[in-house]
Amino acid sequence: MKPGFFTMPLHPPGANMTETLKSDLDQIVKLDELGYAEAWIGEHFTAAWENIPSPELFIAQALGVTKNIRLGTGVTCMPNHDPFVLAHRIAQLDHMSEGRLNWGIGTGSFPGDTQVFGYDEDGGVDAGAYTRESLQTILKIWDNPEPGLYESKWWKFRIPERRDDIGLGAHVTPFQKPHPPIGVAGVSPNSPTLRMAGQFGWIPMSINLAPPVQIKTHWDSIEEGALEAGTQPDRSLWRVAREVFIADTTSEARRMMQEGTLARDFERYFLPMLAHDGRLGIFKIDPDMPDSDVTIDYLMDNVFIVGSADEVTQKLNDLNGELGGFGTLLAMGHEWDPYDAWYESMSVLVKEVLPKVD
């Protein structure tokens, strides 16, 4: 199983952005040195906890200080962007990466962002439809940027007639052909976005919040999409994101998470936000269980993977078996505090644990 990383990132509101960007970059550098295969970086404009509005800029900086790790947007929220501009920006970044770029895409769902860009429920914009049409437009621009008017309910632009004598016209296409690998994230049971991933042979990513009983339905969606396209889905493409922490003993690992940044991020951010939106069901192994039972201890028992190296190895083998196999584990990002303990956990995961998971 390949080692990967997925980071929002997560920092408390009021944190010094200059310093958090430095620490986030340091994590990517260290993961590259440890041999992690890939890292995905989130995009949010109005989430104080998730304070990177441009994963592309962050990736561009990280490319210069890393050697092997693949870097991806996790994800580009398509309704936030004009497709003509986005097509050029991603293509340029792909050239800067010399083929180390993955392009994660999504509809975007953070309430503040949806209001800013006018696709909240009151705005009446179908984010899924926007995303599909935007992606189709970008792929067309990359494949054959024909001159003419490109118009939808949401955008309007015109590609000029080519003038080869002076080099006029749309001309920027990606380094990787026909384009960077596309990743699609899903969290809900029977995720329609993961069905789309299966249909088009893209990278399916199951996000960290759902327990295994829900993630099992994700492969059903991937298979359904592939069947619709007349293809066979590839389990090695499937990424599954989990909260992972390893210490010398399981009791020590649980204590550090109960007292540390993982519990802070869930108790002060994820749990209140999802409770406010009526979405705590994402975490539940039993849909009838009360919201009050969704605690850090419950999450460590049923969703997170926390423990000694031996226990985490067993839990990951159990998860892999329960899901029928997947290709890459995406360990979730948090502030490495205490730094040495988190670095050691990430090191043990890649060097001692994952080689024993099959």
C-alpha angles and dihedrals in degrees: 000000000000122000119236140163134221120191130179081180109241124213129149117258110270094033115143104263094204091056096041091053089052092050092046090052091048089056091055091048092051093046090052090053090049092053103254110166099216147356129204122204124203131231125222132151104186103027108104090192092053100045106176110100093174117041087174092065091046091049091049090057093044092052090065095055101039132067113196114005116109113231127208143178108250086216138340101209098221100205088059092066145059105241096223092054093041093051090057096042094051092044091052092048090051090057091048089052093047088222101323094112129108117188114216115192134189145158096252120234110185106126097226093049093048089054094048093052096036103244099111117121093268090051090060095221117143102224092193093053091046091051095049094047093044092051092048089051093050093048089050091051090051094045101042117348097203115192117251145071120325109193138165137154088279109037144020127195137148126222107214125235112269119260104188091179090068099020096249120161143058106310111148113111129164126276091232114065127265087355142309115295107278120224127196123196126213135178109164122088112272088010113210091205091058089049086058090050090054092047094055100032093247127149110278115211123193108204126230103254102071124083119234093262089065096038089058087068090056092070089051088057092047091050092048091053092048091048089053089055093044094244138117116247118235115226091198088070093057115106120197119193120211139170103248131182128163129192135164092273134019092239090053092048092051093047093051092049093046090052099033147066097295093060090041093054093049099039095045100033123010100038097045092043095049092042089054090053093044091243105121087114086084088078099044127109087189114040090207096058114112120256089239089068092063096096134145090262090052090049093049089051098046113016112018124067105224129153147073120330091261094049094046089049090053093046092050092048089049091049092047091050094045092051094044094245137311134198110229134027112214108206109206123243126240132155107289097236112176086031099202094050094050093045090050090049092052090046095050090047094058099034105036111014110040094048085064095050117095 
